[in-house]
Amino acid sequence: MSFSYPFSKDWSTAEIVDVVQFFEVIENAYEKGVKREELMVKYRRFKEIVPSMAEEKSYFRDFEKESGYICYPIIKKMKETTAGAIIKGARN
């Protein structure tokens, strides 16, 4: 699938790469499932770059518009499951 990822022009190249990797993990969660620990690492790094909940929601919305993937249910599953779980999203 080809689409653009949301990011800020104020971020460093490394931060942009880290945010793109987070969104790729969200994609993978829908396509084949991801390990909870991998998702947690990527989400924690995303939160270091985007600490504000309002900004997070904005980037999540932009990503959903571009890709059709919804971040919130994946993050919610991650928080509700235990170590070793595979997080898999269901597409509508």
N, C-alpha and C positions, 0 to 999 in steps of 0.2 A: 504494500500500500504506500502511496506517495502523498505526503502532506507536510506542511511546515509545523514546527514546534514553537510554542510561545516562549519568548524570553525577553529580557530587558537589555537595551543597548548599554546600560550602565554596568552590566556584569562583566567580569573578566572572561577570557576564553575558557579557562578551567571551569568556572561556574556555569557557563552555557553548556559545556560538555556534560557536567554532572546533572543538570536539569534535564537535558535531552535523554540521558541514561535513565533517569527516574521515569520519564514518560514512556520510554521503551519497555521498562519493566511492567508498567501498567498494561501496555499492549500485549506483552507476553502472558500476563495473567489471564487475559481474555482468550488468547489464541491457544495456549498450551498449559498454562498454570505455572506458578513460580514458587520457589521456596520462601516461606515467611521471612526467614533471616535475611535473604537477599533483598526482599522488598523493604524490610525495616532499615537496612543500611542505606539504601537509596533514598528512602523517605526522610530519614534523619538528616542526610546531607541536603536534600531539597529544603528542609525546614531551616537549616543554617543559612541558606541563601535567601529564602522567602519566609521570614519568621512571622509575618503578619497574616492572621486568618483571612482578612479581607483580600489581601493580595493573592493568597493561596486559592481562594474561591474564584478569583478573577482568572488566574492561570488555568485552573481546572476547567472553567467554563470555556475559555478559548481553546483548550486542547480538545474538549468534547465537540465543539463546533467543527474543528478541523478533521478530527479522526472518527468521531462517533463513539469513542471509548469514554466511559464515565469513571472518574477517579474515586469518588467518595465511597461507593460500595466495596471497592477493593481495599481501601485504607481501613474501612470499618471491619471487614473480615480479618484483616491483619491484626487489628487490635483485639478482636474477640477470640482468636485462635491461640493455640499453644505452640511452643517450639517444635520445629520439625514438620509443621503442617504445610501443605501445598495450597496456595491461594489460587482459585480459579474463578473467573468472572463468567457470567451468563449474558450473552448478547440478546437483545430484544429483536 
